[in-house]
Amino acid sequence: MRKIKVLIGLFIVMLILSMDLGSIFSDTKTEQTKVESTQTESFFQFANLQHNLTCITSAVRNVISQKTQSITTKTADKYANAIANTTTKTVENVITKEQGKETAKK
C-alpha cells in the first residue's frame, strides 16, 4: 500500500513539474519568436538603407560628373564612395545605439 502511495505522489510531482516546464518552454518560444521578428525587421531596414545609400551614391556621382566635366569618373566615384561610406558609418552608429537601447530594455 505504501508503494502505491509513493508512486502516486511521484506521479503528481512529475505532473506538476511537467506543467511548469511546459509554461517555461512556451514563454521561451514566445521570446524567441519576438527576437526573430525583430531581427527580420532590422534586416529589412538595413537592406532598405543599403538601397537608399546606393541611390544616394549614384545621384552624387551623377551630380559631380555633370557639374565638373573636368574631373574623371574615377574621381567622381571616389567622392561619391567617400560620402556613402561616411553615411554608412553614421547609419551603423545609429543602429548600434538603438540595439544597445533594446538590449538595455531587456
C-alpha positions in Angstrom: 0.0 0.0 0.0 2.8 2.3 0.9 4.5 1.8 -2.6 1.3 2.7 -4.3 1.1 6.0 -2.3 4.7 6.8 -3.1 4.1 6.1 -6.8 1.0 8.2 -6.9 2.9 11.0 -5.1 5.8 10.8 -7.6 3.3 10.8 -10.4 1.7 14.0 -9.1 5.1 15.7 -8.6 6.1 14.8 -12.1 2.9 16.1 -13.5 3.3 19.4 -11.7 6.9 19.7 -12.8 6.0 19.0 -16.4 3.3 21.7 -16.3 5.8 24.2 -15.0 8.4 23.2 -17.7 5.7 23.4 -20.4 5.0 27.0 -19.4 8.7 27.9 -19.3 9.3 26.4 -22.7 6.2 28.2 -24.2 7.4 31.5 -22.8 10.9 30.9 -24.2 9.4 30.1 -27.6 7.4 33.4 -27.5 10.5 35.4 -26.7 12.4 33.6 -29.4 9.7 34.5 -31.9 9.9 38.1 -30.8 13.6 38.2 -31.3 13.4 36.6 -34.7 10.7 39.1 -35.7 12.9 42.0 -34.6 15.9 40.5 -36.4 13.9 40.2 -39.6 12.6 43.7 -39.3 16.2 45.0 -38.7 17.4 43.1 -41.7 14.8 44.6 -44.0 15.5 48.1 -42.6 19.2 47.6 -43.2 18.5 46.4 -46.8 16.4 49.4 -47.3 19.2 51.6 -46.0 21.7 49.9 -48.3 19.4 50.6 -51.3 19.0 54.2 -50.3 22.8 54.6 -50.0 23.2 53.1 -53.4 20.8 55.6 -54.8 22.5 58.5 -53.0 25.9 57.3 -54.2 24.6 57.2 -57.8 23.0 60.6 -57.5 26.1 62.2 -56.0 28.2 60.6 -58.8 25.9 62.0 -61.4 25.8 65.5 -59.9 29.6 65.6 -59.6 30.2 64.4 -63.1 27.6 66.9 -64.5 28.9 69.9 -62.6 32.5 69.4 -63.3 33.2 67.8 -66.6 36.9 68.3 -66.0 37.2 65.6 -63.3 37.3 62.0 -64.3 34.6 59.4 -63.5 37.2 57.7 -61.2 37.4 60.9 -59.1 33.7 61.3 -59.1 33.4 57.7 -57.9 35.9 58.4 -55.2 33.9 61.4 -53.9 30.6 59.5 -54.1 32.0 56.5 -52.2 33.5 58.7 -49.6 30.1 60.3 -49.0 28.4 56.9 -49.0 31.0 55.5 -46.5 30.5 58.4 -44.2 26.7 57.9 -44.4 27.1 54.2 -43.8 29.2 54.7 -40.7 26.7 57.2 -39.3 23.8 54.7 -40.0 25.8 51.9 -38.4 26.4 54.0 -35.3 22.7 54.8 -35.0 21.8 51.1 -35.4 24.4 50.1 -32.8 23.0 52.7 -30.4 19.4 51.5 -31.0 20.4 47.9 -30.5 22.1 48.9 -27.2 18.9 50.6 -26.1 16.9 47.4 -26.9 19.4 45.3 -25.0 19.2 47.6 -22.0 15.4 47.4 -22.0 15.6 43.6 -21.7 
